[in-house]
Amino acid sequence: MHYIDSSVLTIEKVREIIFEGKKLALSEEAISKIERCRTYLDEKMASNDKAIYGINTGFGSLYNIKISTENLTKLQENLMKSHACGTGDEVPHEIVKIMLLLKIQSLSYGHSGVQLVTVNRLIDFYNNEILPVVYTQGSLGASGDLSPLAHLCLPLINEGEVYYDGFRQPAHKVLEKLNLSPITLKSKEGLALLNGTQFMSAYGVYNLIQADKLAHLANIVSAVSLEGFDGRKEPFNELIHLVRPHNGQLATAAHMLELLEDSEIIAQPKKHVQDPYSFRCIPQVHGASKDVIDHVKKVFTTEINSVTDNPNIFVGEDEIISGGNFHGQPLAMALDYLGIALAELGSISERRTYQLISGLRELPAFLVSNPGLNSGFMIPQYTAASIVSQNKQLATPASIDSIVSSNGQEDHVSMGANAATKTLKIVENLERIIAIELFNASQAIEFRRPLKSSNFIEMFIKTYREEVPLVTEDRILHYDIEKSIHFLKSFQVEIN
């Protein structure tokens, strides 16, 4: 069980909650804050008849239209329905779960004015694996993630669709089956649910969890490539990196030396004085991407511990203030930065693959015996190159774009949602590129026998060989690439 409270929610903690299957519950602290804020808002509405944005007014450019008290519930329900305009692919279930967790966390701070029953119902969804159907397209990342969050929260009012028991079905059928009555939304609740950055944030958190693993795997696979290429270990000497002490560079160099420890291949005399940059500059390139990942983690850690709806309610100060915490600019820029960093890990990986098939360092052309009759590993490099080029296109920043919406009221938007979804595509592409490098590197290292690599690398290759056998003559390599991707997905790494 994980209790929602005001302690810092880290990216690592989210990973633990989601992937270890923990259930959620509100702490006494969170319950008190939610109830105190809702009581304050109810009393404020009962004693005050002036217009307060989003509470008794229309939304967006309709902000100046006052809504009567008897229509406040209808106002919130209309908001939920009218904003559910998503389209495109469905958001992956793991990311929907993170969206639910982060929305609950944000509402728990007691600045949003929601009912306790509303937050508890979101917890019911999470704990019972009732996962709303949410779509990838529809958010500008400015007034929060309006459309995706509308789809996320529609089941609260018996609308929309959910996945439950493995099937996509109308939400009202699932709620009826579980004896869960629809929530009667009170003033501001619809806006509190729809305003917020939980779509961008959930994608960012998921991307960061995957990025950590892939950056670690990039080091491991590059070490296998280095051994296959009969490369040198001097570029990883700590002395080099202490005089240019970027954290990621230092950590990567140390990791490479650890991976190569006691290798017979790395210890043998070398005929060449230097390696190409894709090998020699692994600490500098991988390390720079690692530093970006760490920076983006800080941005998202701040975000997922924040209140991002509007207006914000400050009970102690007796203030209800309309502002712009829903604007996704910090996330959009961070996601773009992350996408660039991950694209570069793929770019240098493909270059190592290219070097391995080039007939250099006493390796056969295309890493296969009897080249000519056999094309060997000629075309996997094509595949990696095409994916690398797609990542270059996807790494074009979304955050430099904007478009006017809501009759000019929302005249600058972050495009953070687009940054989020395309960064996930970069993540998926990177995994494929590294898998192709592993496929090549594991083949190349066999030409260094009978010398052995380090104990870790030998164990890693032996485990990989259980899924992907050595290529001795041409076969359909698509299946080997798919098995290589599956191997990386299932391989567990310990990240420091």
C-alpha positions in Angstrom: 0.0 0.0 0.0 1.2 3.5 -0.9 -0.3 6.4 1.2 -0.8 9.6 -0.7 0.7 12.4 1.4 2.9 15.5 1.1 6.2 13.7 1.2 8.1 14.0 -2.1 7.0 11.6 -4.8 10.1 10.7 -6.8 10.3 9.1 -10.3 11.7 6.0 -8.7 8.8 5.8 -6.3 6.3 6.1 -9.1 8.1 3.2 -10.8 7.8 1.1 -7.7 4.1 1.9 -7.2 3.2 1.2 -10.8 5.3 -1.8 -11.6 5.2 -3.5 -8.2 1.4 -3.3 -8.2 1.0 -1.3 -5.0 -2.5 -0.1 -4.0 -3.3 3.5 -3.1 -4.9 5.1 -0.1 -5.2 8.7 1.2 -3.2 9.5 4.4 -5.0 11.3 7.2 -3.1 14.4 6.2 -4.4 14.3 2.7 -8.0 13.7 3.8 -7.8 16.7 6.1 -6.5 19.0 3.4 -9.1 17.9 0.9 -12.0 18.3 3.3 -10.8 21.6 4.6 -10.5 23.1 1.2 -14.0 21.8 0.0 -15.6 23.1 3.2 -14.0 26.5 2.7 -15.2 26.7 -1.0 -18.8 25.6 0.0 -19.0 28.4 2.6 -17.5 30.9 0.2 -20.1 30.1 -2.4 -22.9 30.3 0.1 -21.9 33.8 1.3 -20.7 35.3 -1.9 -22.4 35.9 -5.3 -19.6 37.6 -7.3 -18.2 35.9 -10.3 -15.2 33.6 -9.6 -13.6 32.1 -12.7 -14.4 28.4 -13.3 -16.5 28.1 -10.2 -19.6 30.1 -11.2 -18.6 31.3 -14.7 -18.1 29.8 -18.1 -14.7 28.6 -19.2 -11.9 29.9 -21.5 -13.2 32.8 -23.5 -16.6 32.3 -21.9 -15.1 33.4 -18.6 -17.4 36.5 -18.3 -20.7 34.5 -18.4 -22.1 34.1 -14.8 -23.7 30.7 -14.0 -26.6 30.4 -11.5 -26.2 28.4 -8.4 -28.7 25.7 -9.4 -26.8 25.0 -12.6 -23.3 24.6 -11.1 -23.4 20.8 -11.2 -24.7 20.9 -14.8 -21.9 23.3 -15.6 -19.2 20.9 -14.4 -20.8 17.9 -16.2 -21.1 19.8 -19.4 -17.4 20.8 -19.1 -16.4 17.1 -18.8 -18.5 16.0 -21.7 -17.7 18.9 -24.1 -14.0 18.6 -23.5 -13.8 14.9 -24.2 -12.6 15.4 -27.8 -9.6 13.1 -27.9 -8.7 11.1 -31.0 -5.8 9.1 -32.3 -4.2 6.1 -30.6 -5.1 5.0 -27.1 -2.8 5.9 -24.3 -0.9 2.8 -23.0 -2.4 1.4 -19.9 0.7 1.9 -17.8 0.6 5.6 -18.6 -3.1 5.8 -17.8 -2.3 4.4 -14.4 0.4 7.0 -13.9 -2.1 9.7 -14.9 -4.5 8.5 -12.2 -1.8 8.4 -9.6 -0.6 11.9 -10.5 -4.1 13.4 -10.6 -4.8 12.0 -7.2 -1.5 13.3 -5.8 -2.1 16.8 -7.2 -5.7 17.0 -5.8 -4.5 15.8 -2.4 -2.7 19.0 -1.5 -5.9 20.8 -0.7 -5.8 23.7 -3.2 -8.3 22.4 -5.7 -11.6 22.3 -4.0 -12.7 18.8 -4.9 -14.8 16.5 -2.8 -13.2 13.7 -0.8 -15.6 11.2 -2.5 -14.3 12.3 -5.9 -10.6 11.6 -5.0 -11.6 8.3 -3.4 -13.4 7.3 -6.6 -10.2 7.9 -8.6 -8.4 5.7 -6.1 -11.1 3.0 -6.7 -10.4 3.2 -10.4 -6.7 2.8 -9.8 -6.9 0.0 -7.2 -9.5 -2.0 -9.2 -7.7 -1.6 -12.5 -10.6 0.3 -14.0 -8.5 2.2 -16.7 -10.3 4.9 -18.6 -9.9 5.0 -22.4 -7.7 8.1 -23.1 -6.5 9.2 -26.5 -3.1 10.6 -27.5 -4.3 13.5 -29.5 -6.3 16.5 -28.3 -4.1 18.5 -25.8 -2.3 21.7 -26.5 -0.5 21.4 -23.2 -1.6 24.8 -22.0 -4.9 24.9 -20.1 -3.6 21.7 -18.8 -4.3 18.5 -20.7 -8.0 19.3 -21.0 -9.1 16.6 -23.5 -7.0 13.6 -22.2 -8.1 14.5 -18.6 -11.7 14.7 -19.6 -11.5 11.2 -21.0 -9.7 10.1 -17.8 -12.4 11.5 -15.5 -15.6 10.9 -17.5 -16.2 7.6 -15.7 -16.7 9.6 -12.5 -20.0 10.7 -13.9 -20.9 7.4 -15.5 -19.7 8.4 -18.9 -16.9 7.3 -21.3 -15.3 3.9 -21.6 -12.9 1.9 -19.5 -10.8 -1.2 -19.7 -11.8 -3.7 -17.0 -11.2 -7.5 -16.7 -9.3 -7.2 -20.0 -12.2 -5.7 -22.0 -13.0 -2.3 -23.3 -16.6 -1.5 -22.2 -18.9 1.4 -21.2 -18.0 2.9 -17.9 -21.5 2.8 -16.6 -21.7 -1.0 -16.9 -18.5 -1.5 -14.9 -19.6 1.0 -12.2 -23.0 -0.7 -11.9 -21.3 -4.1 -11.7 -19.2 -2.9 -8.8 -22.0 -0.9 -7.1 -20.2 2.4 -7.6 -22.7 5.3 -7.9 -21.8 8.2 -10.2 -20.3 11.3 -8.5 -22.4 14.4 -8.3 -19.9 17.1 -9.1 -20.0 20.3 -7.1 -18.7 23.7 -8.1 -15.2 23.8 -9.6 -14.7 20.1 -9.6 -14.9 19.5 -13.3 -12.3 22.3 -13.9 -10.1 20.8 -11.1 -10.2 17.5 -12.8 -9.6 18.7 -16.4 -7.0 21.4 -15.6 -3.6 20.0 -14.9 -0.6 18.6 -16.5 -1.1 14.9 -15.7 -1.1 13.7 -19.3 2.3 15.4 -20.1 3.6 14.4 -16.6 2.6 10.8 -16.9 4.3 10.4 -20.3 7.4 12.2 -18.9 7.6 9.9 -15.9 7.2 6.8 -18.0 9.7 8.1 -20.6 12.2 8.8 -17.8 11.8 5.3 -16.3 12.5 3.8 -19.7 15.3 6.3 -20.4 17.1 5.2 -17.2 17.1 1.6 -18.2 18.0 2.3 -21.8 20.9 4.5 -20.9 22.2 1.7 -18.7 21.7 -0.9 -21.4 23.5 1.4 -23.9 26.6 1.2 -21.8 26.4 -2.6 -21.6 25.8 -3.1 -25.3 28.5 -0.6 -26.3 30.9 -2.6 -24.1 30.0 -5.7 -26.1 30.6 -3.8 -29.3 33.9 -2.5 -28.1 35.0 -6.1 -27.4 33.8 -7.3 -30.7 35.7 -4.4 -32.4 38.8 -5.2 -30.4 38.8 -1.7 -29.0 40.9 0.0 -26.4 40.0 0.8 -22.7 42.4 3.8 -22.3 39.6 6.3 -23.2 37.8 5.3 -20.0 40.7 6.1 -17.7 39.5 8.2 -14.8 42.3 10.7 -15.3 40.9 11.9 -18.6 37.4 12.5 -17.1 38.6 14.2 -13.9 40.0 17.1 -16.0 36.5 17.5 -17.6 34.4 16.4 -14.7 30.8 16.3 -16.1 28.9 13.9 -13.8 27.5 11.7 -16.5 30.9 11.4 -18.3 32.6 10.3 -15.1 29.8 7.8 -14.3 29.8 6.4 -17.8 33.6 5.9 -17.9 33.6 4.2 -14.5 30.7 1.9 -15.6 32.6 1.0 -18.8 35.7 0.0 -16.9 33.6 -2.0 -14.5 31.9 -3.8 -17.4 35.3 -4.7 -19.0 37.0 -5.8 -15.8 39.2 -8.9 -16.2 38.4 -9.2 -19.9 41.0 -11.1 -21.9 39.9 -9.4 -25.1 40.5 -5.9 -23.8 43.8 -6.9 -22.2 45.4 -8.3 -25.4 47.9 -6.1 -27.3 46.3 -3.8 -29.8 47.5 -3.1 -33.3 45.8 0.3 -33.5 46.5 3.4 -31.5 43.0 4.9 -31.5 39.3 3.9 -31.9 36.7 5.8 -33.9 34.7 8.3 -31.9 31.6 6.1 -31.6 33.8 3.9 -29.3 36.4 6.4 -27.9 33.8 9.0 -27.0 31.2 6.7 -25.3 31.8 8.5 -21.9 31.3 12.0 -23.4 28.2 11.1 -25.5 26.5 8.7 -23.2 27.4 10.8 -20.3 25.9 13.9 -21.8 22.6 12.1 -22.3 22.7 10.8 -18.7 23.1 14.4 -17.5 20.1 15.4 -19.5 18.1 12.5 -18.0 19.1 13.7 -14.5 18.1 17.3 -15.3 14.7 16.3 -16.8 14.1 14.1 -13.7 14.4 17.2 -11.5 11.9 19.1 -13.6 9.3 16.3 -13.5 9.9 15.6 -9.8 8.9 19.2 -9.1 5.9 18.9 -11.4 4.4 15.7 -10.0 4.6 17.3 -6.5 2.7 20.4 -7.6 -0.8 21.8 -7.9 -1.5 22.4 -11.6 -5.2 23.1 -11.8 -6.9 26.6 -11.8 -8.0 28.6 -10.0 -6.1 27.7 -6.8 -7.7 27.9 -3.4 -5.7 29.1 -0.4 -7.7 28.5 2.7 -5.4 30.1 5.2 -5.1 33.3 3.2 -8.8 33.4 2.3 -7.9 33.7 -1.4 -9.1 32.1 -4.6 -6.6 33.1 -7.3 -6.8 32.4 -11.1 -3.4 31.9 -12.6 -1.6 29.6 -15.0 0.0 26.6 -13.3 -1.6 24.4 -15.9 0.7 25.7 -18.6 3.1 23.0 -19.7 6.1 25.0 -20.8 8.5 23.6 -18.3 7.5 20.1 -19.3 7.5 20.7 -23.0 11.0 22.0 -23.0 12.2 19.3 -20.7 10.6 16.6 -22.9 12.2 18.1 -26.0 15.6 18.0 -24.3 15.0 14.4 -23.2 14.1 13.4 -26.8 17.3 15.0 -28.2 19.4 13.2 -25.6 17.8 9.8 -26.3 18.0 10.3 -30.1 21.8 10.8 -29.7 22.2 7.6 -27.8 20.6 5.9 -30.8 22.7 7.9 -33.2 26.0 6.8 -31.7 24.8 3.2 -31.3 24.0 2.9 -35.0 27.6 4.2 -35.8 29.1 1.3 -33.8 26.9 -1.1 -35.7 28.2 0.4 -38.9 31.8 0.0 -37.8 31.2 -3.7 -36.8 30.0 -4.7 -40.3 32.6 -2.8 -42.2 35.2 -5.6 -42.5 37.6 -3.8 -40.1 39.8 -5.1 -37.3 40.0 -8.6 -38.8 36.2 -9.0 -38.7 34.6 -10.5 -41.9 32.5 -8.1 -44.0 28.9 -8.1 -42.6 30.0 -10.4 -39.7 29.3 -13.6 -41.5 31.5 -16.4 -42.9 31.5 -16.8 -46.6 30.3 -13.2 -47.4 29.0 -12.9 -50.9 26.9 -16.0 -50.8 25.7 -14.7 -47.5 24.7 -11.1 -47.0 24.9 -11.5 -43.2 24.3 -8.4 -41.2 24.2 -6.0 -44.1 20.6 -5.0 -43.8 20.1 -4.7 -40.0 22.3 -1.6 -40.2 19.9 -0.2 -42.8 17.1 -0.8 -40.4 18.9 0.9 -37.5 19.9 3.8 -39.8 16.2 4.4 -40.9 15.1 4.4 -37.2 17.9 6.9 -36.3 16.8 9.2 -39.0 13.2 9.0 -37.8 14.4 9.9 -34.3 16.2 13.0 -35.8 12.9 14.1 -37.2 11.0 13.4 -34.0 13.6 15.3 -32.0 12.7 18.6 -33.6 11.4 20.6 -30.6 7.6 20.8 -30.1 8.0 23.5 -27.5 9.0 26.2 -30.0 5.6 25.9 -31.6 2.3 27.6 -30.5 -1.1 28.1 -31.9 -4.0 30.4 -30.8 -7.1 28.8 -29.3 -10.3 29.6 -27.4 -11.0 32.8 -29.3 -7.6 34.2 -28.4 -7.9 33.8 -24.7 -5.4 31.0 -24.8 -3.0 32.7 -27.1 0.2 30.9 -26.2 0.3 27.1 -25.7 3.2 24.8 -24.8 2.6 21.8 -27.2 3.9 19.7 -24.3 1.5 16.9 -25.1 3.0 16.5 -28.6 6.5 16.6 -27.0 5.4 13.9 -24.6 4.0 11.5 -27.2 6.8 11.9 -29.7 9.4 11.4 -27.0 7.8 8.1 -26.2 8.2 7.1 -29.9 11.9 8.1 -29.6 12.2 5.9 -26.5 10.7 2.9 -28.4 12.9 3.5 -31.3 16.0 3.7 -29.1 15.2 0.3 -27.7 15.1 -1.1 -31.2 18.4 0.6 -32.2 20.2 -0.8 -29.2 18.7 -4.2 -29.8 20.2 -4.2 -33.3 23.6 -3.1 -32.0 23.5 -6.0 -29.5 22.6 -8.4 -32.4 25.6 -7.3 -34.3 28.0 -7.0 -31.3 27.2 -10.5 -30.0 28.0 -11.8 -33.5 31.3 -9.8 -33.7 32.6 -11.0 -30.4 32.5 -14.6 -31.5 35.3 -13.8 -33.9 37.5 -13.0 -30.9 37.4 -16.5 -29.6 39.0 -18.3 -27.9 39.6 -15.1 -25.9 37.0 -14.3 -23.3 35.4 -11.0 -22.3 34.6 -10.1 -18.7 32.5 -12.3 -16.5 29.5 -10.0 -16.8 29.7 -9.6 -20.6 30.1 -13.4 -21.0 27.0 -13.9 -18.8 25.1 -11.3 -20.7 25.9 -12.9 -24.1 25.1 -16.4 -22.8 21.7 -15.3 -21.6 21.1 -13.5 -24.9 22.1 -16.6 -26.9 19.3 -18.5 -25.2 17.0 -16.4 -27.3 19.1 -15.4 -30.3 21.5 -18.1 -31.7 24.7 -17.2 -33.6 24.1 -16.5 -37.3 26.1 -19.0 -39.4 24.3 -18.5 -42.7 21.6 -16.2 -44.0 18.2 -16.5 -42.4 15.2 -14.2 -41.8 16.7 -11.7 -39.4 13.5 -9.9 -38.6 12.8 -12.6 -36.0 16.2 -12.2 -34.5 15.7 -8.4 -34.2 12.3 -8.9 -32.5 13.8 -11.5 -30.1 16.6 -9.0 -29.4 14.1 -6.3 -28.5 12.2 -8.7 -26.3 15.5 -9.6 -24.5 16.2 -6.0 -23.7 12.6 -5.5 -22.5 12.8 -8.4 -20.1 16.4 -7.9 -18.9 16.5 -6.5 -15.4 19.1 -3.8 -14.6 20.2 -2.3 -11.4 20.5 1.5 -11.8 22.6 3.5 -9.4 
